[in-house]
Amino acid sequence: MIAGKLRGKTPVQIPVRCAATQIQVRHARYTTWTKTVRPSPKGVKVTARLERPTFTVKVSSVPSGAASLACRGRRGRVPAGSERAVLRA
């Protein structure tokens, strides 16, 4: 998105006014990348690096000690109380 309007899929070359312009790059399952650029007569090359979002999962079990699995792999045993793990989507 450029200046709030969808302009196509990357890679794309788009003429914009010579004023500060906000660019957003979006893709399913990735965090939105946003940057404000100041175009020049020579042009501006923009490279957006999208990242997968992370989140925290709190796991508990009754009784404690159950195996906890995440991301197709064993992550350990659930201790008395809870276990915290950061997972990538």
C-alpha positions in Angstrom: 0.0 0.0 0.0 1.2 3.5 -0.8 -0.5 6.5 0.7 -3.4 4.2 1.9 -4.1 2.6 -1.6 -3.3 -0.9 -2.8 -0.8 -0.5 -5.7 0.0 -4.1 -6.6 2.3 -7.0 -5.7 6.1 -6.8 -5.3 8.3 -6.2 -7.1 6.6 -3.0 -8.3 7.7 0.4 -9.5 5.2 3.2 -8.8 5.4 7.0 -9.4 4.6 9.1 -6.4 4.6 12.8 -5.5 7.9 14.3 -4.2 6.6 14.4 -0.7 6.9 12.2 2.4 4.9 9.0 1.5 4.0 6.1 3.8 4.6 2.6 2.3 3.1 -0.6 3.8 4.0 -4.1 2.6 1.6 -6.9 3.7 1.6 -10.6 3.2 -0.4 -13.4 4.9 1.2 -14.9 8.0 3.8 -12.0 8.3 3.8 -8.8 10.2 3.1 -5.6 8.2 6.1 -3.6 7.3 5.7 0.2 7.3 8.1 3.0 6.3 7.8 6.7 5.4 10.0 7.6 2.5 10.9 10.9 0.9 11.1 10.3 -2.9 13.7 12.2 -5.0 13.9 12.8 -8.8 16.4 10.0 -8.9 14.0 7.6 -7.3 14.2 5.7 -4.0 14.8 1.9 -3.7 12.9 0.3 -0.9 13.5 -3.2 0.4 11.0 -4.6 2.9 12.0 -7.5 5.1 8.8 -9.2 6.4 9.0 -11.3 9.6 6.8 -14.0 11.1 5.0 -12.8 14.2 5.9 -14.4 17.6 3.6 -15.0 20.4 3.7 -16.5 23.9 1.9 -19.6 25.0 1.3 -20.5 28.6 1.0 -24.3 29.2 -0.3 -26.0 32.3 -1.6 -29.4 33.0 -3.4 -31.4 35.8 -1.5 -33.5 36.8 1.7 -31.6 36.2 4.5 -33.3 34.3 2.6 -33.9 31.0 4.7 -33.7 27.8 4.4 -30.3 26.0 4.6 -30.3 22.2 4.9 -27.3 19.9 6.1 -26.8 16.3 6.2 -30.5 15.6 8.6 -31.2 18.4 8.8 -32.0 22.0 9.4 -29.0 24.2 9.8 -30.7 27.6 7.6 -31.5 30.5 5.0 -29.2 32.1 6.4 -28.3 35.6 4.2 -27.8 38.7 2.7 -24.4 37.8 3.3 -23.5 34.1 5.8 -23.3 31.3 6.3 -20.3 29.0 7.6 -20.7 25.5 8.0 -18.2 22.6 6.8 -19.8 19.3 7.0 -18.6 15.7 3.9 -18.8 13.5 
